[in-house]
Amino acid sequence: MPESLPPAERLLNLVIALVNTPGRMTKDQIRASVAGYDREGSGDAFERMFERDKETLRELGVPVVTVSSAAHGDDQGYRIDVDAYALAPMELSAAQLGVLTLAAELWQDQALRGDATRALTKLRAVGTTAAATDAVAGLAPRLHPAGPALVPLLDATQARQQVTFTYRAASTSEVLLRRVQPWRLIASGGGWYLVGHDIDRRAPRVFRLSRIVGDVDVVGPAGAFTVPPDVDPTALVDSQHSGSRIAWLAVAPDRAGALRSRAVPAEGTGEEAPTSLAAPEGMDVLAVPFERTTDLADEITAYTDAVVVLGPAALREAVVRRLLEAVVMGDRLSGTDGGDRGTDA
């Protein structure tokens, strides 16, 4: 039923109607045509609702104006002053649009992807050029999708409600039901993590969302617990990444800024650069810590010939495999055979 629409949706419908009216809309026209108002209810109830909505819009900065003229007598109408309501022309620099692109990339999860993509598409329409984000494309955070667990855990974290879920342990692959007081959600090392108090184990624990099996159930009342003030959730997640490895990469000059920003001094790694594969002439050799081979391989593949993996061998093989798959996909899209293409890398 129209009157059951949420107030925000009714207000949006009213704004759309008043912006697009060629002259003005009377109260009777608004009641009859704007979804959200009860056409069958009492006139007094409509009057009260419309007056509240009108004042709410004005408080929000929407210029709803009253239109009256001698031709219409006392029958007043309403419209939105489009000139006063329109935003000033927006010009986004490449850097500003790049930052917004990074934010959108962060939320490429199935629950939030649509909203982020639509917003970014609209903002790109006012950007300086179609390629305005190229300079920061390599900096985009690379996160595995959090999956359906993200939204209920976000809600439970904010409401301080206990949750239960089935979890597959990384070390043993054992699948057990976990009861947790969710403290905080953190994106780190290419994945999403829940930090909370494991009720059955009576201790803080870190859970990777990708290992949650099935649905997350929210149980109990809101405000059921408080987060201990002496707990550092970020430090708990960082402790999960203590087994970092070193990737030895040859990088073209002035390329792959994101990888360069994470590089560490070679002498501080305790390792020596591999000698089985020589770096191409003119390239810089970098030592880059990493956690997951798949994550870093995905990132390196995007740089194509600007980055050559010197080691470890598993990372190099993963990158070569992705590049070959990209070539095969390109051949299929172009309709060429590609059967005689070499596979040396």
N, C-alpha and C positions, 0 to 999 in steps of 0.2 A: 504494500500500500504506500502511496506517496508520502503520507505523514510519518511513516516509519523510517524515512531516510535519515541518516546521521545529520546533525546540524551543520557540520562542515560541508557536506555534499549539497545540502539545501542552499547554503550561502554561496557556494561556487555556482550553482545553477542560477541564482539570482544575479550574480555578477555577470555571467555570460549573457543573460537576457537583457540586462540594462546596458551593457556595452554595445550590443548588436541592434538595439532598437533604433529605427531611423529617426524618431523624434522624441517620444516619451512613452511610458507605460503607466496606465492608471492602476490603482489597487485591484480593481476587478480583473484587469488583464493579467496582472501578476498572479493573482489567486488562481486564475483559470489555466495559465500556461506554464507556470514555473513548478517543476517537480519538487515535492517536499511540502507543499502547502495543502491543507485539507479542503478540498472543494465542497465537501458535503457538511462540514462542521459549522459551528456558529460563526457569525460575522465578528463577534467580539473576540473570539479566540484567534481568528486570523489577524485582526487588527493588532492585538498584543504581540503576536509572533512576528509580524512584519515590522512593527516599530522596534522590537528588540534587534532584529536582523539588520535593519537600517542603521541603527546606532552602533552595532558591532562592526559593520563594515567601515563606518566613518572613523571609529577608533583605530581600526587597522590601517587607516590611511587611504581607503577607497573613497573617492569624492562623489558620493551620491548626492545629486542636486535635485531640488524640487522645481518643477516646471509648471507655470500657470500662465494663462493668457485670457484676455477678454473673450476670445472666441469660445473658450471652453467653460466660462463662468467659474464656479467654485470647484470644478472637477480637476483636482491637481494630478499631475503626472510626475514620473521620476525617470531619471536616466543617470548614467555615469559620465562625468566630464572626461572624455577620452584624452583630450590634450593634457589635462592635469594628471591623469592616471598613467599615461604612457611613460615608460622608462626613457631616460636619456640614451642616446646612441652609445653602445658599448663597444669598446675596443680593447681586446685582450692581446697582450704581448705573447710572444712565443713562450717565454718563461712562465707566465701566468697560466696559459693554456696547458703547458706541460705539467704544472703542479696539479691541475684539475684532472689531467689524464692519469697521473699516478694514483690519485684518490679513486678514480673510477676503476682502475686496474685492480686495486686492493679489494674491491667488492665484487669481483667476477665470480660470485657464488650463486647457486641456483635460486636462492631466496631473494637476493638483492640485485642480481645482474640486470634485470629489465629496467629498473628505475635508474641505475647508474648509467646504463648505455643510452637511454633516452635523454637524460640530462646532458651527457657529454656531446651527443649528436647536435643538440640545440646550441650548445656553447661553441662547438666547432664552426657553426654557421656564421658566427661573428668574429672568428679568428682572423689573423692576418693573412695566412695562406693555408692551403690544404695540408702542407707539410710542416706546419708550425711546431709540431711536437717532435720532430725527428731528433732534435738535439738532446732530448731527455728520454727518448724511447728506451734506451738501454738501462735506465735507472728504475724502470717499472718494477715494483715488488712482485716477486713470483711466489704465489701461494697456491698450494693445492686446495681445491674446493673443500669447504668445511662440511658440505652436505647438509642434510635436513636437521642435524643436531644443533646447528648454530643458533637458529632463532629461538627455540625453547630454552636453550641454555642462557642466551642473552636475557630473556625475560625473567628466568629464575634467578639469575645473578643480580639483576636490578631489584627484584622483589624479595630477595633473601629467602627463597624457598628451596627446600630439599628436592633433589632429583634422584631418580634411579634409572640405570641403563645397563645393558649388557656390553661387556668390554673384553676385547681380545688382547692379552698381554703380549708385549713385544718380545720378551725374553723366552717365554714358554709356549706362546700361542694358546694358552689356556683361556677359555671363554667363561666368564663368571658375571653374576649380577653384582653391580656396585651401587652402594648408597652413598651419596655425596652431598655435602653442603658446598655449593659452588661459590667460590670467592671472586674469581676473575677469569676472563678470556683473554688470551694473548696470542698474537701472530708472531711467530719466530721461526727462523730456520726453514722457511718455505712451507710451514704448516700452522694449523690452529691448535691451541692447547687450552685445556681447562685446568685451572689450579683450584683445589678445594680440599676440604677435610673429608677423608674417607672414614665414614662412621664405623664400619666394621673393623677397620685396621687402626682406628683411633690415632690417626696421624695425617699430616698434609701429604697430598699426592698430586702428581701431574698426569693428565690424561690427554693423549692425542686424539682429536675428534675423528680422524680418519679410521681409528680402530674401534669406534663405537658401533656396535652391531644392532640394527633395528632402531626403534623409537626411543626417545627420551621422555620419561614420564615425570611430571612435576607433582609432588605430593606435599600435603601439609599446608599450614597457613603461611601467609606472607610475614616477613619479619621474624622468622623462626630462629635466626642466628645472627651473629655479628662477626665481621672479619677481624681477627686478632690484629691489633695495631703494630705488633712487632714482627709480623710476617711480611717478607718481600716476595710477592708472587713472581716477579721478573727473575729474581735470582734463582728461584726454584726451577723455572723453565731453563734458564741458562745452564744449570747443573746437568740437565739432560743432554747437553751438547758438548760435554767435556771431551768426547772422543773425536775431535776434529782431525781431518787429514789435510794434506797439502797437495794442491794441484799445481803442476808446473806448466805455465802457459807462455807461448810466444805471441806477443800482441803487436799489431802494427802501430806505428807512431800516431798519437792523437786519436786513437780509436779505443772503444770498449772502456769508457770512463767509469762505468759501474764496477767492472772488474779491477781496474786500477785503484779505485778508492778502497777496495778491500784487501789489496795486496799487503804483505808483511815483508820485512827485511829478510832476505834469503839466509843470512847468517844466523838469524834467530829461530829458524825452523828446526835446527838439529839434523837437517837432511841436506843432501847434495842434489843439484839438478841432474836428472837422468842424462846419460851420455849416449844412449842407444839411438836417439833421434836428435839431430842437430836442428837448432832454431834457424829458420830462414833468415837470410842476410837482411839487416836493417830493422829487424823486429826486436822488441824488448822482452826479456825473460822475466816473468813475474811468478811469485809464490803466493797462491791464493788459498786460504783455508776454506774447507767446505765440509758439509755433513753428509749430504745425500748425493750419490752419483747422478741419479735421474734429474734432480733439480739443476745441478750445475751443467749437465749435458744439454738440457733444454735451453738454458741461458746462452751457452757458448754457440749453439747451433744458429741462434738468431744473428750472430755476428758474421756468419759465413766465413769468407777467407781472411777476415781481420784477426782471427785467433786460431792458433795451431796448438793442439794439446801435445805436450812433450811427455807427460806422465800424470798419473798412473795409467797403465795400459787399459784397465777397465773403463776409465773415463774416456780415453781416446776412442775405444771401440764403440762406446755408446754414442759419441758425437758422429763418428763415421756412419754408423747405422742410421741415425736420424737424417743425415745429409743424403744418403742414398735413397731413403724413403721419400724425401722431398723431391728428388730427381724423378723417381718413378711416378709420383703423383703428378708432377709437371708434365711428364710425357703423356700420361693418360688424359689430362685436361686438354693438351694441345693436339691429341690424336696421333702422336708419333709413336713409333715402336719402341725405340730406346734399347732394343735388345743387344745392339753392338756397342753400347756405351761401356767404356772401361770402368773398373771399380777400384783402381788404385787410389789411395789417399795418403 
